Amino acid sequence: MMWLRLFRESLNFAWSAIVMNKLRTFLSLLGVMVGIFVISAIFAVVDSMEDDLMESFSMLDDDVLFVSKWPWSMGGDYPWWKYIQRREPTLKDSDELATRLTQASDVAFQMKAMFDLEAGDNSFPNVAVGAVSHTYPNVVSIDLAQGRFFNDSESAAGRGVALIGHDVAMNLFGTKDAIGQKFKVAGQKLEVIGTFSQQGASIVSSGFDEFVMVPATFAPRIFDTRNNEGNSIMVKAKEGVDLGVLKDEIIQQFRSVRRVRPSDVNDFSINQVDMLTGIISSIFSQVEMGGWFIAIFAILVGCFSIANIMFVSVRERTRIIGVQKALGAKSSFILIQFLFESIVLCVLGAVFALLAIELLMFAVNTSDLGIHLSVSIERVAMAMSIAIVSGLLAGIAPALSAARMPPVEAMRSN
């Protein structure tokens, strides 16, 4: 019951200070508000960007391994110039590897380059064109809005067929219903047989919206296949097969495909999605630390502001403190009373900051900036925890000075 009364009295004192000194209180709360706003805004942006990046890998299952020239995670004593000397995987390598693997359910090949697209009087520059094998949908999940994927006979013949993204269709043909339409890439004519579902704007990736996919056997007509960088072979494990077992088999069989001598090291790398997501998480963790570094200074300024207003409050209520002590109030009661008041002020600043964040998210999410901001419950709880800790730190010195006041001297003060 005493704690409830103490809490009610602290709220009343805090509210009286806010009502009687609106400008002073606002300026004091501004530091806390800025600190909480900065760190919440940084986390909202960082979390949204990380979610967008992770979402872009959601089409890849955890049971897929990537055979490529470069490792996704550099390290060790292997010199970088030896990586450069490696050969890029080819479609022929992929086909030969597929016939040798016993632990894989599917093997697919992909290569990519940037091209300008043309359709009549319309053009769309710098579009990613991927050349893939017909087994690609068996390894990577794709979402088609219309049409179909090219089949094995079209792939074997190197037919000029393509799947295009939503933005490609709108820019070239002015409509998303582009099945049967024709366009050119590097002077070669392609017919649209399928369109990818619209994924929407993203600040980190356009996904399949600005993408064209053609058969890998068509690639030599438009790609410099000997010098193209970034090729990869994707291998999906059979159900129940451990990735370590599959990786060992790939190394053994691909060394044979490449005719690597037993004494030589591998001239290829094997990667998996969790390596990339781990790197991304590490990068964003560093960004978060930078956000903390910036926000801590703003929060410290807020703490000094709150401490200042609490010292003023102690001075203004010196006689009240004396009366309370004369009536039997313990020093701990006075201490807790002022600490509660300091915490209430900081929590109020945090609430205003979170309301400002909500307005910011509404403005960003309703505009076409390619990013969707959100603040998780965990981040809100973290912001409120920071406010409570800030209130304790800011109020401890003023509360101690109030608790140590001799009651007689306090009642005599003017």
Protein Blocks (a to p, Z undefined) as FASTA:
>chain_A
ZZmmmmmmmmmmmmmmmmmmmmlmmmmmmmmmmmmmmmmmmmmmmmmmmmmmmmmmmmpc
fkbccddfbdfbggdjbdfklmmmpccddfklmmmmmmmpmkbfbdcddddddddddehj
bccehiacddddfklmmmpccddfbhcdddfklmmnopacddddfklmmmmnopablghi
acdeehiacddfbdcddebjafkbgkjmlccdddfklmmmmpcfklpghiacdddddehi
afklmmmmmmmmmmmmnopafkbccfbdcddfklmmmmmmmmmmmmmmmmmmmmmmmmmm
mmmmmmmmmmmmmmmmmmmmmmmmmnopafklmmmmmmmmmmmmmmmmmmmmmmmmmmmm
mmmmmpcnhpacdddfklmmmmmmmmmmmmmmmmmmmmmmmmmpcfklmmmpZZ
